[in-house]
Amino acid sequence: MEFYAAIRTRQSVRSYKPDPIPQDALQRILEAFQSAPSWANCQPWELILVSDPALKAGLQACLPENNPARRAMLEAPVLAVAVGIEGKSGFYKGQASTARGDWMLFDLGIAAEHLCLAAAAEGLGTVHCALFDFAKANGVLGVPAGRSVVEIIPMGYPAKETRRVPRKDLKEFAFKDRHGAGYL
Amino acid sequence: MEFYAAIRTRQSVRSYKPDPIPQDALQRILEAFQSAPSWANCQPWELILVSDPALKAGLQACLPENNPARRAMLEAPVLAVAVGIEGKSGFYKGQASTARGDWMLFDLGIAAEHLCLAAAAEGLGTVHCALFDFAKANGVLGVPAGRSVVEIIPMGYPAKETRRVPRKDLKEFAFKDRHGAGYL
């Protein structure tokens, strides 16, 4: 798929067909995740692909009732669970390199989006889900200390067409040279 | 460009030609940034495109001597400066929704990478740069309180071919169903 078509096609999908994901597509998606850039190439991530129904139910139980992705946790054939490794990204010799400390969340955002865009390029839907109890999810999947689940990304063929969600106009947030100076 | 070709083409570029970026390419890149997903579509970002030489020098002065992107701050025709809006992403009615509090860094990672991938699709190079003094950069660009520069991304035509940096093997970090369980 053409690059910008993948960008446009990627929308948040919360309703899935049960059809499995072809192995070759999954491999390409994993390689897209793998190729993500990170702070000093530290790659502070792991990825757990969950298809076991009991574990999917266990992860669903980590979501609050008001999370609109609850049903997707059981419907999607695969839950791609992104795990962050703490204390690597943004550190040098054990010391934080900037005022923001751990840069892991930024790197995980990049890698998770590589996965979601690659899935879109394969005709698959995804949704970024981070509204859940991280500690409880770590328990469900056996994630050890020093690491944490940061996102659960349902992945599968969309059950229906997904509407495009509007965005802010460029002129509201894109500036030339100084904050607030008009760009467009 | 084909989606996976853009993923492969995007490498960290730290040496740039002075050639300007065509306006139509810049527009497509901005729209790719704009279309990034974010927590509850809160879009906690702004983008400042810096081409003024004095401001570029001011931003360069925010980088420590050991940042390998120092020269790129002057060489690249445009510095795309990603600004995060604090206290929006991951919050509901002023309360943090998860144990991680502000989710802005994750969302900014996604949006910044949309920009870098789109630039790659246009034949342009970029590099994620976050090793600098954020407060000082805010002063240079007049970024008001409640917002902060989080990345400076030089953007322009690469001056030379960039080598691909190796990544961890998939079997080191991709697991099936439970943490540590072999996937491949």
Interface residues (C-beta under 8 A of the other chain):
Chain A: M1 E2 F3 Y4 A5 A6 I7 R8 R10 S12 R28 L30 E31 A32 Q34 S35 A36 P37 W39 N41 Q43 W45 E46 L47 I48 L49 V50 S51 D52 L55 V83 G90 S97 T98 A99 R100 W103 L105 F106 D107 L108 G109 I110 A112 E113 H114 C116 L117 A118 A121 H128 A130 L131 F132 D133 F134 A135 L141 G142 V143 P144 R147 V150 V165 R167 K168 L170 F173 A174 F175 K176 D177 R178 H179 G180 Y183
Chain B: M1 E2 F3 Y4 A5 A6 I7 R8 R10 S12 R28 L30 E31 A32 Q34 S35 A36 P37 W39 N41 Q43 W45 E46 L47 I48 L49 V50 S51 D52 L55 V83 G90 S97 T98 A99 R100 W103 L105 F106 D107 L108 G109 I110 A112 E113 H114 C116 L117 A118 A121 H128 A130 L131 F132 D133 F134 A135 L141 G142 V143 P144 R147 V150 V165 R167 K168 L170 F173 A174 F175 K176 D177 R178 H179 G180 Y183
